[in-house]
Amino acid sequence: METTAAFRGLTCTACGAETDSTADRCPDCGGVLVGDYDVPELTPAALPDTTGPGRYEPLRPFPHDATVTLGEGATPLVPVPDLAEELGVDAVYVKDEGRNPTASLGDRKLSLSVTAATQRGTERVVTPSTGNGAQASAAYAARAGVESKGFVPSRCPFLNKAMVNVHGGDMRVVEGRYDDAVAAFDEELAEAADGWVPVAPGHPFRIEGAKSVAFETADDLDWAVPDAVVHPTGHGETVVGLERGFQTAADSGLTESVPRIYAAQPDSAAAIADAAREGDDEPATVEHPDTIVGPLEVPDPAAGTAALDSLERSGGGGVAVPDKDILAGAVDGCEMGPETGATGGTAIAGARALADDGAFDGDDVVVLVNPVAGSKEADLLRSHLMSQGI
């Protein structure tokens, strides 16, 4: 594989085993893999004079000119002073990932996982998805000139299904919910011919792609890290990427610390948040997840255990919030800051609950991640407003 000078391979978050860059999970224990680096000492002036993830090439696995990209990243960090006043903190910013090419944070993750797959000579990348990941996978596979197939539940939004096809991707719509799509994915992948490469949630290069959110956030704050980051969480892979990204920046000398990271989840699909609050080492599978936030309706998080470790190392935790608070947060977010959907509303509702619990100090700088463009979830917000007679 064509990698950067700093990248050495993959390491298991569970057992510490080292493996090469072609593995998807640890061959010894099945644990989540992450990138292993000889982190160089850096100053801001030593970084490439560009924007987007390519600016952080010395801390990434692939050279920028070898990366499958659609111009993802360089998303704005938007100040939201009204929310800062409400939460009683010094500043609140929204990292607006809805500005990415397919309107979700998944673009950062699929960029690198599709890059890794193409370097392995794949003919087709495949993934189960609640929707946004399948859309991003199809887009980046098309850019790379390979086939893609997404396995999505029947409740996947029409927009995602349509755009998978528009990007030239194949798709299997599975009756039921996300775990039914995962079962269909596992069955078909086991019977597939050689040349199929999974880029499923928990994939090591999806985690590596998420790290650029941390790099950009610190960069936009003049290399001062925020005190806390609240992220709407499904599988937990972005939580791992955020913590490892901030830690990598600190190891390189670009920053001095890692912020507290909080995983915000709907209370009916809160495997990671509940485990974090209870101090458990592993998340328990949610038997009957049922939330209006489709991207976060994940009963068995693919990177759940690794995410719990990351939350603990950062000094953060988990917060579970009801759908009604999520919808209120989304609508309020649209009035106070960038356009926010139900997924991003989970961060706002989570931050409010954390503030009520005394998690923030008056001089804290808090960053909320908006993973999906509000326009992708407009029907949810409109239905919520109509139910209130608005």
N, C-alpha and C positions, 0 to 999 in steps of 0.2 A: 504494500500500500504506500501511496505517496503521502507522507506525513511531515509535520514540522519538526524542527530539530529538538524541541522540548518534549515532544510526545514519545513515550516509551512503550505503551501498550495499555492493557486493561487490568484492573485489580478488583477483586471481589469485596464488596462492602460487608459481607457476612463472615467470610473465613480468611480473607486476606490473600487468597491464592492469586498468582499472576498468570495471565493468559494473553494470547495474541489478539489482534484487532478483528478477527473474524468471528469471535464468539458473541452470542446474544445474551446468554446467561452463564453463570459460573459453571464450568464443566465438572467441578468437584462437588458443589453443594446446591447449585441452582440459584444462588444468590444474585443480587443486582450487581452489575459491573459498572465501573466508572473509569475515566481516563487516569493514567499514571504519568506524571510529568517530572522532568528536571526543570523546575520553575526558574526562569532567569530573573536576575535582578533588573528592574526596570524603573524608569522615570517617565512621567507623562510625555516629555519631549522626545523620548526614544520610540514612542509608538508611531506607527504609520500615520501620515497626515491625510486621513480619510475619515469617512463616517460609516456607521454600520459595523457588523461583526468583524469585517476585515481589518478594522483598526486594531483589533486585539489578537491578530494572527500569532504573535509570539506565545500566547497562552492557549492556543486552540490546536486541535489535532491535525487539521489539514491546511495547507497553504490556500490563500484566498483564490488564487487562479486555478486551483484544482477542486474547488468547492462548487457543488450544484447550487446555484443561487438565483433568486428572482428579485433581489434587492431588498430582502427582509432586513429588519432591524432599523436602527436610527429612529425609533419611535419616541415621541415627545414625553417629557416628564412635566406634567401640567400642574401648576399650583392650584390648590382649592382652599382659599383662605376662609370661606364660610364654614367648611367642614372642620378646619383646624380650630376655629373659635368654638364650635360645638363640642369637639372632643377635648378641648382644654389643653391643646398642645401648641408648640411654637409654629409648626408648619405641617401641612399635609400635601402630598403630591400624588397624582395618579400616573402610573406608567402605562400609557395607553397602547396596548398591544393590538388593539383593533385596527391600527393603521398599517399592519403588515399586508403583504400582497393578497392573501386569501382571507384577510380580516381576522386572523387569530394568532396567538403566540405559537401555535403548532408549526408555523412556517419556519421558525428558528430551529425547531427540533427535527422536522422532516428534511430540512436542507442538509444537515449533517448525516442523518441516518440514511438518506438516499445516496449521499456521496459515498459513504462507507459501502453500501450495497453495490453501487456501480463499480467501485474499485475491486470488488470480489467477482465481478463479471456476471452480475445478475441479469436474468431475462425479465423478471417480474418481481416487484416489491408488493408485499401483502400485509394487511393489518386489520384487526378488528377496531371499531371506532364507534363512539356515540354520534359522530358526524363530522366535526371539524378536522380531525386527524385524517379521515379518509379523503376529504377534499384537498387538504394540503399534500397528502401523499400522491394523489393523482396529478396535482399541479407540478410537483417537483420531479416526479417520474417522467412526465411529459417533457419537461425541460431537459432531462438527462437522456431522453430518447429510449426509455425502457417502458415496459407495460406495468400496470398497477391493478390491484384488486382490493377493494374495501369490503368488509363485512359489517353491516350496520343493522341495528334493530329497526323494526317497522316504524317506531315512533321517532326515528331520526328526522329532523326537519327537511322539508321538501327542498329548500335552498341547497343544503349540503348534497342531497341526492342528485339534484340537477347539475350542480357544478362538477361533481365527480365525472359525470358523463360528458359535460362540456369540455373538460380537460382530457377526454379520451380514455378515462379509466373504466375498468370493469367493476361491477358491484354486485354483491349478493345481499338482498334485503331479507332479513331473518325475522319471522314472526316472533314477537315477544320483546324482551328488554335486552340490555347490553350483554348480560351473561349468556343469553341465548346466541348472540352474535359471536361471542368468544368461543362457545362450544362448536359452532359451525366452522369457524376459522381453524380451530385445532384439528377437527376432523378432516377438513379439506387439505390442510397443510401436510398432514401425515400421509396422505395419499398422493401428494403432488409429485410431479417429475422434478428432476434436478434443475436448478436455475431459478427456483423460487426462493426469495430471501425475505424473511419477516422483518418488518420495521415496527413492531407492536409496542404498545406502552411498556415502559420499563427498559427499553432498548438503550444500551450505553451511550450511543451517539445522540439519542433524543435528549438525554441528560446533559451531554456536552453542549448541545445547542442551546439549552436553557440557560447555561452559564452566562451567555452574553447579555441577558437581562440585568444580571448583577454588575457586569463590567460597565454597561452603559449608564446604569443608575448612579454608580459612584463617579463616573466621568462627568456626568451632567451636574453633579454636586461639587465639582472641582476636586474630586478625589477625596471628599469627606463622605463617609458612609452614613446613611440614615440610622436612627436609633432602632427603628422597627420596620419590618416589611410584612404586610398582610396579603396572603395569596389565596384566591379561591382554588380549592384543591380537589382533584379527582383521584388520580393514580399516585400522586406524590412525587412524580419524577421531576417536576419543576421545583418543588421544595428542595430536593437533593441538589439540583443544578444551581439554585440560588445560593444555598449555603456553601457549596464547593466553589462557586464563582467568587463570592466575597472572600472566602479563605484564600483562594489562589491569588487574588489581587493583593491581599495582605502579605502573603508569602513573597510576592514579587517586590514588595516595597512601595507599591502604588498607593496603598491605604494602610491604616493602622489597626483596623478591627473588623469584626463581623457583626452585623445587626442582629437583633432578636427577630426570628422569623416565626410567623404564626400561620398555621393552616386553617383557613376558614372553610367550613362545609355546611351544607344543609343538614338539619338535625335528623332527617330520616335517612341520610346516606353519609354518616359521619364516622366511618371506620377509623380514620387516622386521628381526627380531632378527639373522639371519645377515648381512644387508647392513650393519646398524649395526656389528657386530663386525668386519666386513671393511673398513669405511670406504667402502663403495660409495655412489654418489649415488642409485641406484635399486634397488629390490628385484627380484630375479629371480623369475620365475614358478616355483612349485613344481610339478613335473611330476606327481607322484603323492602328494598329501597324504593321510595316513592316521593320524588320531588319534582317540582316544575322546572328545575334547573337541569335539563337533560345532559349537558356536558359533564356534570358532577354526579350523575346517578351511577356510581361505580360501587358495586357491592364488595369486591375483593381487589383492593388496590395493588397494581403490579409492582409498585416500588414502595409499598406501605411500610415495611420494616426499616428500609433504608431512610425513608422520610422521617420516621420517628427518631432515628439516631441523629439526623441533621437538626431537627427541631431541638433536641436536647443539647447538642453541642452549641447551638446558637443562643441558648438561654430563653428561647421562645416557647411555643406550645400550640395548642389547638383550641378552636372555638367553634361551637355548633350553633346555628341560628335557624329559626323557623322560616318557611317559605314566605309568610306574610311580611316579615321584616326584610327579607331579601328583595321582594318586589318594591317595598317602600324605599329601600336603599337605592335600587336601580332608578326609580323615578326621581328621587332627590338628587342622585348623581347627575342625571341629565340636566337638572336645573342649576346645579352648583358648579359643574365641571364638564369634562368631555362626555360625549354620548356613551351611556352605560347601559348594558343589558342586564338580564337576570344573573348571568355568571359574574360580571363585575359588581353587581349589587350585593353579592355574597361577601365581597371584601368590605364594602361600606357597612353592611349589617354587622359583620364580624368586628370591625373596628369600633363600632358603637358599643357592642357588648363588652369588648375588651376595656374600653374606656370606663364603662360602668363598673367593671371589676377592679379598676385601679391599676391596669397594666401599663399605663403611660404616665410619664412625668410632664410637668408643665413646659419644660424646655425641649421636649422630644421633637424630632423630625420623623414623620411617619410616611411611608410610601405604600400605596395600595396598588396592586396589579390588576388592571382591567384586561383579562385574557382574550376577550372576544368583542368584536364591534357590536354596539347596541343595535344597529340595524339588522343584524342577523337574528335578533330575538325580539323584534318589534311586535310580533303578534302577541307574545306573552304580556308585554307591557300595556298594549292597547286593551287586551282583555281585562287586565287588572284595573285600568282606569274606567272601563265601561261598567265593571262590577261595582264601582264606587259612584256611578252615575255621572261620571265626568266625560 
